[in-house]
Amino acid sequence: MPTPAGVRLEVFEPQSPSIHYVGDAVPLLAEVRDAQELPVDYEDIVWLAQGYGPTLWVGPDGEVELPPGAYDVTATARLANGDHLVATVGGVRVQTRWTGTYEGSTTMVMNAMFAGLPISPRCVGPLALRVDYDGEQVLATGGSCSLNAVILTLDATYELTGSFANGVGTGTIDYDLGGIFSLSFDWTGAFVDDRFRGTFVGDTSFPLVGDIAVEGEFDAPLLSPWLEEPAP
């Protein structure tokens, strides 16, 4: 016999959109409902996630773990007459606790002596990071800043390279000071309390100035945990 009019399958969990952390269970909950919106006791519901091979679950409710990524989750109720009721929720994200976009600043300070007096010119510019679902693919965008070095002002640009594991990163920051000087420093950093913090130190020297101790820091608060903002 044909499926009665108004019978449908509704997914309550996972919600769309939603964020679930790697290692935590993603809840699954669906119901077959009749035309009066009353639940129908039905167990043969199969769950799949787009882009993930195996069947996630069979049954109206359960929990599963998924690898990092963004998923459309589909529940299918296979009725005795051969009909299928299908419901899909999109925008289900599985990601690390530090996945997201960050915006802040990069600060370099040069401590030196000039004409017998201590000077500490600084160069402050932007920093942006995009941390992928797995927490290890990180796109760091450098920028530019202006350094007032007393005897001259230099327009500087900088780039960051490095690698991340478990929320901790190491790498190199390279400065080009007006095409005149090039500086490179090793940095370390980590994602803690909804922000990225890092430091770098080193030594260099400039003509007429002499030895310079360089110290720097990154500070970039979390802008959004969503890599793709959910639709309103």
C-alpha positions in Angstrom: 0.0 0.0 0.0 1.3 3.5 -0.7 2.7 5.7 2.1 -0.1 7.8 3.7 -0.1 11.4 2.8 1.7 13.7 5.2 4.0 11.1 6.7 7.5 12.4 6.9 10.9 11.9 8.5 12.4 14.7 10.7 15.9 15.0 11.9 16.3 16.6 15.3 20.0 15.9 15.9 22.5 16.8 14.6 21.3 20.4 14.2 22.1 22.6 11.2 24.4 24.3 11.5 26.3 22.9 14.4 29.9 22.5 15.7 31.1 19.3 17.3 34.7 18.8 18.6 37.0 16.1 17.4 36.7 13.1 19.7 33.2 14.0 21.0 30.2 12.1 19.8 27.8 13.6 17.3 24.2 12.9 18.4 21.7 11.3 15.9 18.0 11.6 16.5 15.2 11.3 13.9 11.5 10.4 14.0 8.9 9.3 11.4 5.8 11.5 11.9 2.3 11.1 10.6 0.0 13.8 9.2 -1.0 14.8 12.7 2.7 15.4 13.7 2.6 12.4 16.0 5.7 10.2 16.2 5.5 6.8 14.6 7.5 4.0 16.2 9.9 3.1 13.5 13.4 1.6 13.8 14.7 1.1 10.3 16.4 4.4 9.8 19.8 4.4 8.1 22.3 7.3 8.6 25.0 8.5 6.2 27.4 11.4 6.0 28.3 12.9 2.6 31.9 12.3 1.8 32.3 9.6 4.6 32.0 6.1 3.4 30.6 3.7 6.0 27.0 3.7 7.3 27.0 5.9 10.4 24.2 4.2 12.3 21.0 2.2 11.9 18.2 3.2 14.2 16.3 6.3 15.2 18.8 7.6 17.7 22.5 7.0 18.5 25.9 8.7 18.7 28.9 8.5 16.3 32.4 10.0 16.0 33.4 11.6 12.7 36.8 12.8 11.5 37.4 16.5 11.0 35.4 18.1 8.3 32.0 19.6 7.2 29.2 17.2 6.5 25.7 16.8 5.2 24.1 14.1 7.3 21.2 12.1 5.8 18.7 9.9 7.5 16.6 7.4 5.4 13.6 5.5 6.6 13.0 2.4 4.5 9.3 1.6 4.7 7.8 -1.9 4.3 6.1 -1.0 1.0 9.5 0.0 -0.5 9.1 3.7 -0.2 11.8 5.8 1.3 11.5 8.9 3.5 14.7 11.0 3.4 15.8 14.0 5.5 19.1 15.8 5.3 20.8 18.4 7.5 23.8 20.3 6.3 26.5 22.4 7.9 27.5 19.8 10.5 31.1 20.7 11.4 33.6 18.4 13.2 36.6 20.4 14.2 39.2 21.1 16.9 38.6 23.5 19.7 40.9 26.1 18.1 39.5 25.8 14.5 38.4 29.1 13.2 39.6 32.5 12.0 41.7 34.9 14.1 42.7 38.5 13.6 45.2 40.5 15.7 48.6 42.0 15.5 52.3 41.2 15.1 54.7 43.4 17.1 58.5 43.6 16.7 60.6 45.7 19.1 64.2 46.6 18.6 66.2 47.3 21.7 69.5 49.2 21.1 71.7 52.0 22.3 71.9 55.2 20.1 74.1 58.1 21.1 74.4 56.6 24.6 70.6 56.4 25.0 68.4 53.3 25.0 65.9 53.2 22.1 63.1 50.7 21.5 61.5 51.4 18.1 58.6 49.0 17.3 56.9 47.8 14.2 53.2 46.9 14.6 51.2 45.3 11.9 48.3 42.9 11.3 48.1 39.2 11.7 45.4 36.9 10.4 45.1 33.1 10.7 42.7 30.5 9.3 42.8 27.2 11.2 41.3 24.3 9.3 39.0 21.6 10.7 41.9 19.3 11.6 43.6 22.1 13.6 46.9 21.5 11.8 46.4 23.2 8.4 46.9 26.9 9.3 47.0 29.7 6.8 48.9 32.7 8.4 48.8 36.0 6.6 51.5 38.5 7.3 51.4 42.2 6.6 53.3 45.4 6.7 54.3 48.0 9.4 56.4 51.1 9.8 59.6 51.1 11.8 60.9 54.5 13.1 64.6 53.7 13.6 65.5 57.3 14.8 67.9 58.0 11.9 65.4 56.7 9.3 61.9 55.3 9.0 61.6 52.0 7.2 58.5 50.5 5.7 58.6 46.8 6.5 56.7 43.7 5.2 56.7 40.3 6.9 55.6 36.7 6.2 55.1 33.8 8.5 55.7 30.1 7.8 55.5 27.1 10.1 53.6 24.0 11.2 51.1 23.2 13.9 50.2 20.1 16.0 47.8 19.9 18.9 47.3 23.6 18.9 51.1 24.4 19.2 53.1 25.9 16.4 56.7 26.7 15.4 58.1 28.4 12.4 59.9 31.4 11.0 58.9 35.1 10.5 60.8 36.9 7.8 61.0 40.7 7.6 62.0 42.8 4.6 62.9 46.3 5.9 62.4 48.6 2.9 64.4 46.4 0.6 67.5 47.3 2.6 67.6 44.8 5.4 66.3 41.3 5.7 65.7 39.7 9.1 64.5 36.2 10.0 63.5 34.9 13.4 62.2 31.6 14.8 58.8 31.8 16.5 56.8 29.6 18.8 53.1 30.0 19.6 49.9 28.3 20.7 46.1 28.6 20.7 44.9 29.2 24.3 41.7 30.8 25.7 40.2 31.7 22.3 43.3 33.5 21.0 46.6 32.8 19.3 49.7 34.0 21.2 53.3 33.7 20.2 56.8 35.1 20.6 60.1 35.4 18.7 63.5 36.8 19.7 66.9 37.3 18.0 69.8 39.6 17.5 70.9 41.8 14.6 72.8 45.0 13.9 72.4 48.1 11.9 75.1 50.5 10.6 75.5 53.6 12.9 73.4 51.8 15.6 75.3 48.6 16.3 74.0 45.6 18.1 70.2 45.2 18.4 68.2 42.8 20.5 64.9 41.9 18.8 61.8 40.7 20.5 58.4 40.2 19.1 54.9 38.8 19.8 51.8 37.7 18.2 48.4 38.3 19.7 45.3 37.3 17.6 41.9 36.8 19.3 39.4 34.3 17.8 37.2 36.1 15.3 34.9 33.2 14.6 34.8 29.4 15.1 33.0 29.1 11.8 35.2 28.7 8.7 32.2 29.3 6.6 29.6 31.5 8.3 26.3 29.8 8.6 23.4 31.2 6.5 21.1 33.5 8.5 
